[in-house]
Amino acid sequence: MNFDPSHLFWMGGDPISALRELGSAVYHVYAKDVRLEIGIYGVQGLIDVKPMGRFADRS
């Protein structure tokens, strides 16, 4: 499988634990940046529907 740890990270999962569980099923790991804006996601949650261009206002 292709594994994208950024999704687990922003959903509160543990990418390292997931990789250990998936083991040899992982074929490729996709890496990209993700950052949680604590002051914003504490109020609005993590599923943010604002346009991508408004990155300063997104969780």
PyMOL Python script that loads the backbone (N, CA, C, O; Angstrom):
from pymol import cmd

cmd.read_pdbstr("""\
ATOM      1  N   MET A   1       0.823  -1.168   0.000  1.00  0.00           N
ATOM      2  CA  MET A   1       0.000   0.000   0.000  1.00  0.00           C
ATOM      3  C   MET A   1       0.874   1.240   0.000  1.00  0.00           C
ATOM      4  O   MET A   1       2.047   1.175   0.367  1.00  0.00           O
ATOM      5  N   ASN A   2       0.320   2.353  -0.403  1.00  0.00           N
ATOM      6  CA  ASN A   2       0.980   3.653  -0.260  1.00  0.00           C
ATOM      7  C   ASN A   2       0.503   4.251   1.049  1.00  0.00           C
ATOM      8  O   ASN A   2      -0.697   4.285   1.322  1.00  0.00           O
ATOM      9  N   PHE A   3       1.429   4.717   1.850  1.00  0.00           N
ATOM     10  CA  PHE A   3       1.118   5.198   3.193  1.00  0.00           C
ATOM     11  C   PHE A   3       1.406   6.689   3.277  1.00  0.00           C
ATOM     12  O   PHE A   3       2.513   7.129   2.966  1.00  0.00           O
ATOM     13  N   ASP A   4       0.415   7.467   3.696  1.00  0.00           N
ATOM     14  CA  ASP A   4       0.571   8.913   3.871  1.00  0.00           C
ATOM     15  C   ASP A   4       0.383   9.234   5.351  1.00  0.00           C
ATOM     16  O   ASP A   4      -0.751   9.376   5.807  1.00  0.00           O
ATOM     17  N   PRO A   5       1.474   9.351   6.111  1.00  0.00           N
ATOM     18  CA  PRO A   5       1.362   9.555   7.552  1.00  0.00           C
ATOM     19  C   PRO A   5       0.749  10.895   7.945  1.00  0.00           C
ATOM     20  O   PRO A   5       0.279  11.041   9.073  1.00  0.00           O
ATOM     21  N   SER A   6       0.743  11.865   7.052  1.00  0.00           N
ATOM     22  CA  SER A   6       0.196  13.179   7.431  1.00  0.00           C
ATOM     23  C   SER A   6      -1.283  13.078   7.787  1.00  0.00           C
ATOM     24  O   SER A   6      -1.761  13.821   8.645  1.00  0.00           O
ATOM     25  N   HIS A   7      -2.016  12.168   7.140  1.00  0.00           N
ATOM     26  CA  HIS A   7      -3.439  12.026   7.443  1.00  0.00           C
ATOM     27  C   HIS A   7      -3.638  11.517   8.867  1.00  0.00           C
ATOM     28  O   HIS A   7      -4.486  12.028   9.598  1.00  0.00           O
ATOM     29  N   LEU A   8      -2.872  10.529   9.253  1.00  0.00           N
ATOM     30  CA  LEU A   8      -2.981  10.027  10.629  1.00  0.00           C
ATOM     31  C   LEU A   8      -2.583  11.099  11.629  1.00  0.00           C
ATOM     32  O   LEU A   8      -3.197  11.226  12.688  1.00  0.00           O
ATOM     33  N   PHE A   9      -1.567  11.860  11.297  1.00  0.00           N
ATOM     34  CA  PHE A   9      -1.071  12.878  12.220  1.00  0.00           C
ATOM     35  C   PHE A   9      -2.153  13.891  12.548  1.00  0.00           C
ATOM     36  O   PHE A   9      -2.402  14.175  13.720  1.00  0.00           O
ATOM     37  N   TRP A  10      -2.804  14.442  11.521  1.00  0.00           N
ATOM     38  CA  TRP A  10      -3.800  15.482  11.812  1.00  0.00           C
ATOM     39  C   TRP A  10      -5.095  14.918  12.376  1.00  0.00           C
ATOM     40  O   TRP A  10      -5.906  15.671  12.916  1.00  0.00           O
ATOM     41  N   MET A  11      -5.310  13.595  12.262  1.00  0.00           N
ATOM     42  CA  MET A  11      -6.503  12.994  12.849  1.00  0.00           C
ATOM     43  C   MET A  11      -6.233  12.461  14.258  1.00  0.00           C
ATOM     44  O   MET A  11      -7.116  11.865  14.876  1.00  0.00           O
ATOM     45  N   GLY A  12      -5.021  12.673  14.765  1.00  0.00           N
ATOM     46  CA  GLY A  12      -4.701  12.243  16.118  1.00  0.00           C
ATOM     47  C   GLY A  12      -4.152  10.832  16.208  1.00  0.00           C
ATOM     48  O   GLY A  12      -3.983  10.303  17.306  1.00  0.00           O
ATOM     49  N   GLY A  13      -3.872  10.214  15.067  1.00  0.00           N
ATOM     50  CA  GLY A  13      -3.308   8.867  15.060  1.00  0.00           C
ATOM     51  C   GLY A  13      -1.803   8.897  15.252  1.00  0.00           C
ATOM     52  O   GLY A  13      -1.190   9.964  15.298  1.00  0.00           O
ATOM     53  N   ASP A  14      -1.224   7.732  15.363  1.00  0.00           N
ATOM     54  CA  ASP A  14       0.217   7.595  15.539  1.00  0.00           C
ATOM     55  C   ASP A  14       0.793   6.895  14.311  1.00  0.00           C
ATOM     56  O   ASP A  14       0.692   5.674  14.194  1.00  0.00           O
ATOM     57  N   PRO A  15       1.397   7.656  13.392  1.00  0.00           N
ATOM     58  CA  PRO A  15       1.924   7.053  12.164  1.00  0.00           C
ATOM     59  C   PRO A  15       2.939   5.941  12.402  1.00  0.00           C
ATOM     60  O   PRO A  15       2.964   4.966  11.651  1.00  0.00           O
ATOM     61  N   ILE A  16       3.767   6.063  13.417  1.00  0.00           N
ATOM     62  CA  ILE A  16       4.769   5.030  13.693  1.00  0.00           C
ATOM     63  C   ILE A  16       4.092   3.722  14.099  1.00  0.00           C
ATOM     64  O   ILE A  16       4.475   2.654  13.622  1.00  0.00           O
ATOM     65  N   SER A  17       3.102   3.796  14.963  1.00  0.00           N
ATOM     66  CA  SER A  17       2.366   2.589  15.362  1.00  0.00           C
ATOM     67  C   SER A  17       1.655   1.964  14.169  1.00  0.00           C
ATOM     68  O   SER A  17       1.621   0.742  14.027  1.00  0.00           O
ATOM     69  N   ALA A  18       1.086   2.815  13.310  1.00  0.00           N
ATOM     70  CA  ALA A  18       0.400   2.309  12.122  1.00  0.00           C
ATOM     71  C   ALA A  18       1.376   1.584  11.203  1.00  0.00           C
ATOM     72  O   ALA A  18       1.056   0.513  10.688  1.00  0.00           O
ATOM     73  N   LEU A  19       2.560   2.151  10.991  1.00  0.00           N
ATOM     74  CA  LEU A  19       3.567   1.495  10.152  1.00  0.00           C
ATOM     75  C   LEU A  19       3.996   0.159  10.740  1.00  0.00           C
ATOM     76  O   LEU A  19       4.167  -0.818  10.010  1.00  0.00           O
ATOM     77  N   ARG A  20       4.168   0.114  12.038  1.00  0.00           N
ATOM     78  CA  ARG A  20       4.549  -1.151  12.674  1.00  0.00           C
ATOM     79  C   ARG A  20       3.467  -2.205  12.474  1.00  0.00           C
ATOM     80  O   ARG A  20       3.771  -3.375  12.242  1.00  0.00           O
ATOM     81  N   GLU A  21       2.211  -1.795  12.564  1.00  0.00           N
ATOM     82  CA  GLU A  21       1.099  -2.729  12.396  1.00  0.00           C
ATOM     83  C   GLU A  21       0.979  -3.192  10.942  1.00  0.00           C
ATOM     84  O   GLU A  21       0.719  -4.368  10.687  1.00  0.00           O
ATOM     85  N   LEU A  22       1.164  -2.285  10.002  1.00  0.00           N
ATOM     86  CA  LEU A  22       1.019  -2.616   8.585  1.00  0.00           C
ATOM     87  C   LEU A  22       2.198  -3.413   8.040  1.00  0.00           C
ATOM     88  O   LEU A  22       2.045  -4.217   7.121  1.00  0.00           O
ATOM     89  N   GLY A  23       3.374  -3.182   8.614  1.00  0.00           N
ATOM     90  CA  GLY A  23       4.563  -3.957   8.257  1.00  0.00           C
ATOM     91  C   GLY A  23       4.872  -3.989   6.775  1.00  0.00           C
ATOM     92  O   GLY A  23       4.967  -2.948   6.126  1.00  0.00           O
ATOM     93  N   SER A  24       5.028  -5.195   6.244  1.00  0.00           N
ATOM     94  CA  SER A  24       5.463  -5.356   4.858  1.00  0.00           C
ATOM     95  C   SER A  24       4.373  -5.013   3.837  1.00  0.00           C
ATOM     96  O   SER A  24       4.634  -5.035   2.634  1.00  0.00           O
ATOM     97  N   ALA A  25       3.167  -4.700   4.292  1.00  0.00           N
ATOM     98  CA  ALA A  25       2.105  -4.276   3.364  1.00  0.00           C
ATOM     99  C   ALA A  25       2.404  -2.896   2.783  1.00  0.00           C
ATOM    100  O   ALA A  25       1.851  -2.520   1.749  1.00  0.00           O
ATOM    101  N   VAL A  26       3.285  -2.138   3.455  1.00  0.00           N
ATOM    102  CA  VAL A  26       3.620  -0.793   2.992  1.00  0.00           C
ATOM    103  C   VAL A  26       4.655  -0.885   1.884  1.00  0.00           C
ATOM    104  O   VAL A  26       5.731  -1.456   2.063  1.00  0.00           O
ATOM    105  N   TYR A  27       4.315  -0.320   0.746  1.00  0.00           N
ATOM    106  CA  TYR A  27       5.199  -0.318  -0.416  1.00  0.00           C
ATOM    107  C   TYR A  27       5.895   1.027  -0.577  1.00  0.00           C
ATOM    108  O   TYR A  27       7.056   1.086  -0.983  1.00  0.00           O
ATOM    109  N   HIS A  28       5.193   2.093  -0.262  1.00  0.00           N
ATOM    110  CA  HIS A  28       5.709   3.450  -0.481  1.00  0.00           C
ATOM    111  C   HIS A  28       5.182   4.353   0.624  1.00  0.00           C
ATOM    112  O   HIS A  28       4.021   4.252   1.020  1.00  0.00           O
ATOM    113  N   VAL A  29       6.044   5.238   1.120  1.00  0.00           N
ATOM    114  CA  VAL A  29       5.630   6.230   2.116  1.00  0.00           C
ATOM    115  C   VAL A  29       5.711   7.600   1.474  1.00  0.00           C
ATOM    116  O   VAL A  29       6.753   8.006   0.961  1.00  0.00           O
ATOM    117  N   TYR A  30       4.606   8.292   1.514  1.00  0.00           N
ATOM    118  CA  TYR A  30       4.506   9.632   0.944  1.00  0.00           C
ATOM    119  C   TYR A  30       4.754  10.642   2.050  1.00  0.00           C
ATOM    120  O   TYR A  30       4.133  10.569   3.110  1.00  0.00           O
ATOM    121  N   ALA A  31       5.645  11.571   1.813  1.00  0.00           N
ATOM    122  CA  ALA A  31       5.983  12.555   2.854  1.00  0.00           C
ATOM    123  C   ALA A  31       5.598  13.954   2.405  1.00  0.00           C
ATOM    124  O   ALA A  31       5.896  14.375   1.287  1.00  0.00           O
ATOM    125  N   LYS A  32       4.933  14.659   3.300  1.00  0.00           N
ATOM    126  CA  LYS A  32       4.600  16.066   3.072  1.00  0.00           C
ATOM    127  C   LYS A  32       4.452  16.716   4.432  1.00  0.00           C
ATOM    128  O   LYS A  32       4.378  16.030   5.451  1.00  0.00           O
ATOM    129  N   ASP A  33       4.409  18.014   4.450  1.00  0.00           N
ATOM    130  CA  ASP A  33       4.288  18.744   5.700  1.00  0.00           C
ATOM    131  C   ASP A  33       2.845  18.793   6.175  1.00  0.00           C
ATOM    132  O   ASP A  33       1.912  18.864   5.375  1.00  0.00           O
ATOM    133  N   VAL A  34       2.681  18.753   7.473  1.00  0.00           N
ATOM    134  CA  VAL A  34       1.386  19.002   8.095  1.00  0.00           C
ATOM    135  C   VAL A  34       1.664  19.662   9.441  1.00  0.00           C
ATOM    136  O   VAL A  34       2.597  19.295  10.155  1.00  0.00           O
ATOM    137  N   ARG A  35       0.850  20.619   9.758  1.00  0.00           N
ATOM    138  CA  ARG A  35       1.017  21.319  11.035  1.00  0.00           C
ATOM    139  C   ARG A  35      -0.365  21.602  11.590  1.00  0.00           C
ATOM    140  O   ARG A  35      -1.258  22.035  10.861  1.00  0.00           O
ATOM    141  N   LEU A  36      -0.541  21.358  12.883  1.00  0.00           N
ATOM    142  CA  LEU A  36      -1.803  21.645  13.544  1.00  0.00           C
ATOM    143  C   LEU A  36      -1.712  23.005  14.219  1.00  0.00           C
ATOM    144  O   LEU A  36      -0.792  23.259  14.998  1.00  0.00           O
ATOM    145  N   GLU A  37      -2.657  23.868  13.922  1.00  0.00           N
ATOM    146  CA  GLU A  37      -2.720  25.185  14.546  1.00  0.00           C
ATOM    147  C   GLU A  37      -3.578  25.064  15.800  1.00  0.00           C
ATOM    148  O   GLU A  37      -4.805  25.129  15.733  1.00  0.00           O
ATOM    149  N   ILE A  38      -2.920  24.887  16.945  1.00  0.00           N
ATOM    150  CA  ILE A  38      -3.597  24.574  18.201  1.00  0.00           C
ATOM    151  C   ILE A  38      -4.687  25.585  18.542  1.00  0.00           C
ATOM    152  O   ILE A  38      -5.794  25.188  18.908  1.00  0.00           O
ATOM    153  N   GLY A  39      -4.407  26.861  18.434  1.00  0.00           N
ATOM    154  CA  GLY A  39      -5.397  27.872  18.778  1.00  0.00           C
ATOM    155  C   GLY A  39      -6.617  27.847  17.894  1.00  0.00           C
ATOM    156  O   GLY A  39      -7.697  28.261  18.315  1.00  0.00           O
ATOM    157  N   ILE A  40      -6.464  27.366  16.666  1.00  0.00           N
ATOM    158  CA  ILE A  40      -7.587  27.314  15.733  1.00  0.00           C
ATOM    159  C   ILE A  40      -8.335  25.995  15.865  1.00  0.00           C
ATOM    160  O   ILE A  40      -9.562  25.999  15.970  1.00  0.00           O
ATOM    161  N   TYR A  41      -7.622  24.856  15.864  1.00  0.00           N
ATOM    162  CA  TYR A  41      -8.340  23.587  15.880  1.00  0.00           C
ATOM    163  C   TYR A  41      -9.010  23.311  17.216  1.00  0.00           C
ATOM    164  O   TYR A  41      -9.944  22.511  17.283  1.00  0.00           O
ATOM    165  N   GLY A  42      -8.550  23.960  18.281  1.00  0.00           N
ATOM    166  CA  GLY A  42      -9.221  23.821  19.559  1.00  0.00           C
ATOM    167  C   GLY A  42     -10.633  24.382  19.534  1.00  0.00           C
ATOM    168  O   GLY A  42     -11.501  23.930  20.281  1.00  0.00           O
ATOM    169  N   VAL A  43     -10.858  25.358  18.681  1.00  0.00           N
ATOM    170  CA  VAL A  43     -12.166  25.997  18.549  1.00  0.00           C
ATOM    171  C   VAL A  43     -12.969  25.400  17.390  1.00  0.00           C
ATOM    172  O   VAL A  43     -14.163  25.138  17.533  1.00  0.00           O
ATOM    173  N   GLN A  44     -12.321  25.187  16.254  1.00  0.00           N
ATOM    174  CA  GLN A  44     -13.023  24.800  15.030  1.00  0.00           C
ATOM    175  C   GLN A  44     -12.962  23.319  14.704  1.00  0.00           C
ATOM    176  O   GLN A  44     -13.685  22.858  13.821  1.00  0.00           O
ATOM    177  N   GLY A  45     -12.123  22.566  15.389  1.00  0.00           N
ATOM    178  CA  GLY A  45     -11.963  21.155  15.078  1.00  0.00           C
ATOM    179  C   GLY A  45     -10.938  20.943  13.972  1.00  0.00           C
ATOM    180  O   GLY A  45     -10.358  21.899  13.457  1.00  0.00           O
ATOM    181  N   LEU A  46     -10.723  19.695  13.618  1.00  0.00           N
ATOM    182  CA  LEU A  46      -9.683  19.357  12.655  1.00  0.00           C
ATOM    183  C   LEU A  46     -10.176  19.201  11.225  1.00  0.00           C
ATOM    184  O   LEU A  46      -9.376  19.251  10.291  1.00  0.00           O
ATOM    185  N   ILE A  47     -11.479  19.014  11.035  1.00  0.00           N
ATOM    186  CA  ILE A  47     -12.003  18.909   9.677  1.00  0.00           C
ATOM    187  C   ILE A  47     -12.384  20.317   9.253  1.00  0.00           C
ATOM    188  O   ILE A  47     -13.466  20.808   9.575  1.00  0.00           O
ATOM    189  N   ASP A  48     -11.494  20.945   8.540  1.00  0.00           N
ATOM    190  CA  ASP A  48     -11.627  22.352   8.193  1.00  0.00           C
ATOM    191  C   ASP A  48     -12.102  22.488   6.757  1.00  0.00           C
ATOM    192  O   ASP A  48     -11.513  21.907   5.846  1.00  0.00           O
ATOM    193  N   VAL A  49     -13.160  23.251   6.553  1.00  0.00           N
ATOM    194  CA  VAL A  49     -13.743  23.376   5.221  1.00  0.00           C
ATOM    195  C   VAL A  49     -13.414  24.708   4.536  1.00  0.00           C
ATOM    196  O   VAL A  49     -13.952  25.008   3.470  1.00  0.00           O
ATOM    197  N   LYS A  50     -12.540  25.493   5.142  1.00  0.00           N
ATOM    198  CA  LYS A  50     -12.147  26.756   4.510  1.00  0.00           C
ATOM    199  C   LYS A  50     -11.292  26.485   3.273  1.00  0.00           C
ATOM    200  O   LYS A  50     -10.615  25.459   3.205  1.00  0.00           O
ATOM    201  N   PRO A  51     -11.315  27.389   2.300  1.00  0.00           N
ATOM    202  CA  PRO A  51     -10.489  27.204   1.100  1.00  0.00           C
ATOM    203  C   PRO A  51      -9.006  27.079   1.441  1.00  0.00           C
ATOM    204  O   PRO A  51      -8.529  27.676   2.407  1.00  0.00           O
ATOM    205  N   MET A  52      -8.294  26.310   0.651  1.00  0.00           N
ATOM    206  CA  MET A  52      -6.865  26.102   0.886  1.00  0.00           C
ATOM    207  C   MET A  52      -6.089  27.413   0.876  1.00  0.00           C
ATOM    208  O   MET A  52      -5.080  27.536   1.571  1.00  0.00           O
ATOM    209  N   GLY A  53      -6.542  28.388   0.103  1.00  0.00           N
ATOM    210  CA  GLY A  53      -5.852  29.665   0.030  1.00  0.00           C
ATOM    211  C   GLY A  53      -5.888  30.463   1.324  1.00  0.00           C
ATOM    212  O   GLY A  53      -5.112  31.403   1.498  1.00  0.00           O
ATOM    213  N   ARG A  54      -6.778  30.096   2.226  1.00  0.00           N
ATOM    214  CA  ARG A  54      -6.877  30.794   3.525  1.00  0.00           C
ATOM    215  C   ARG A  54      -6.103  30.008   4.584  1.00  0.00           C
ATOM    216  O   ARG A  54      -6.609  29.750   5.676  1.00  0.00           O
ATOM    217  N   PHE A  55      -4.884  29.635   4.246  1.00  0.00           N
ATOM    218  CA  PHE A  55      -4.108  28.756   5.122  1.00  0.00           C
ATOM    219  C   PHE A  55      -3.891  29.323   6.523  1.00  0.00           C
ATOM    220  O   PHE A  55      -3.775  28.553   7.476  1.00  0.00           O
ATOM    221  N   ALA A  56      -3.834  30.630   6.674  1.00  0.00           N
ATOM    222  CA  ALA A  56      -3.618  31.227   7.997  1.00  0.00           C
ATOM    223  C   ALA A  56      -4.837  31.069   8.897  1.00  0.00           C
ATOM    224  O   ALA A  56      -4.727  31.207  10.115  1.00  0.00           O
ATOM    225  N   ASP A  57      -5.998  30.781   8.309  1.00  0.00           N
ATOM    226  CA  ASP A  57      -7.240  30.623   9.081  1.00  0.00           C
ATOM    227  C   ASP A  57      -7.662  29.176   9.238  1.00  0.00           C
ATOM    228  O   ASP A  57      -8.696  28.894   9.845  1.00  0.00           O
ATOM    229  N   ARG A  58      -6.877  28.256   8.700  1.00  0.00           N
ATOM    230  CA  ARG A  58      -7.249  26.833   8.736  1.00  0.00           C
ATOM    231  C   ARG A  58      -6.638  26.126   9.944  1.00  0.00           C
ATOM    232  O   ARG A  58      -5.565  26.493  10.425  1.00  0.00           O
ATOM    233  N   SER A  59      -7.346  25.108  10.419  1.00  0.00           N
ATOM    234  CA  SER A  59      -6.852  24.316  11.546  1.00  0.00           C
ATOM    235  C   SER A  59      -5.554  23.627  11.208  1.00  0.00           C
ATOM    236  O   SER A  59      -4.997  22.917  12.044  1.00  0.00           O
TER     237      SER A  59
END
""", "prot")
cmd.dss("prot")
cmd.show_as("cartoon", "prot")
cmd.util.cbc("prot")
cmd.orient("prot")
